[in-house]
């Protein structure tokens, strides 16, 4: 039997899988992959959230197997759990409409501090293994990784942008560090130090699947719960027919309160224009109407009406209004403040209900564009309706003043951003998406109308410019 064993051993190559049984390989490779995925991000398709989440799970699994080895590994494992919890809380908050940029700012410094602390603890754990085995410390890759991560953290906190050649050099350095880290299992195995047993109830794959499912469920729950909490409280509403119904479309007039309808009583002229219903890709059908009342002292009372003929704002929609630069700053018609008024009306459980438009406000804003930013006075708001709401419609009402002494030719515009499931993930509210220029144009119907006020027009009518969306032109 001894002779037979010698023959078998002689037939094996020194580096073959049969002899290369290295207990450090699996946990250390999990750790290295975790470091890689949590330090390099891809900023598209939410991969900068998904990949670091996966990396955090791999890092936790790798350190779990080493947690009984020494204090350094145990500390690194505890810190991985803390980072996992912090990342889950941040991702859940980013899924809600309350998010904005706050979660990233709150997470940045504590997250960077925990990451560097964990790298130091991991280095201490590796050093402990080499020392107990009486072998030379091979920690060059870890030392360089800590230096690089400290530098990258400092640059990110200082908001340093493109670094040119220096950035390319850092990337090359990082590739070399990662390649060296992947050699750690063999270097640890060469020490001959045996890995201490750290029993667990769940294997790596079931544990990873369970954590991934928990993170996904938490994010989805935060998203839908956030929308539910963001829906304004509605009250029963009785629609009354007034004399205004004879001057503007009844479906728009009946939404106004008596005090709002009374603002039109002194109008010299009232004009209104419809937009043909538009069907969006998900089957939602929208209709728009803009009415303008010419008042004394060169004032214009502008009413934007919108209705969901089919579908509704299931996950929250955004609305924005603006007008020609020939008109002055937006004001609220009943108080004179710089805030507009508006509401949402819908049918729910056999009753007509009225709710405010969420975050409705006006003023000077900057909206992000592809080639340039757009500056000016605008009105932005969010449209949230409860589940089961039918015949959802609403309006925005505001007043402007003419900057021209004679005849005025101007345009008014109302746009609506219709969101689908998870469109607002990490983007705040639809209003935030509109301000940030982050939306899918196929779900953004725009109703642009042209009007003439304050006397007859001495000039011939000229077509308004097309911008890639339907323009409803006046009849002259």
Secondary structure, DSSP 4 states (H G I P E B T S, - for coil): -HHHHHHHHHTS-TTSTTT---THHHHHHHHHHHHHHHH----STTHHHHHHHHHHHHHHHHHHTTTTT-HHHHHHHHHHHHHHHHHHHHHHHHTSTT-TTHHHHHHHHHHHHHHHHHHHHHHHHHHHHHHHTT-----HHHHHHHHHHHHHHHHHHTT----THHHHHHHHHHHHHHHHHTTHHHHHHHTTPPPPP---SS-HHHHHHHHHHHHHHHHHHHHHHHHHHHSPPPEE------GGGGTS-HHHHTTS-HHHHHTTTT-SEEEEEEEEEEE-TTS-EEEEEEEEEE-STTEEEEEEEEEEEE---TT-EEEEEEE-TTB---B-TTT-SS--EEEEEEEETTEEEEEPPEEEEEEEEEE--SSS-EEEEEEEEEE---TT-EEEEEEEEEEEEBS-SS-EEEEEEEEEE---TTTTTTT-SHHHHHHHT-S-GGG--EEEEEEEESS---SPP-PPPP-SS-EEPPP-
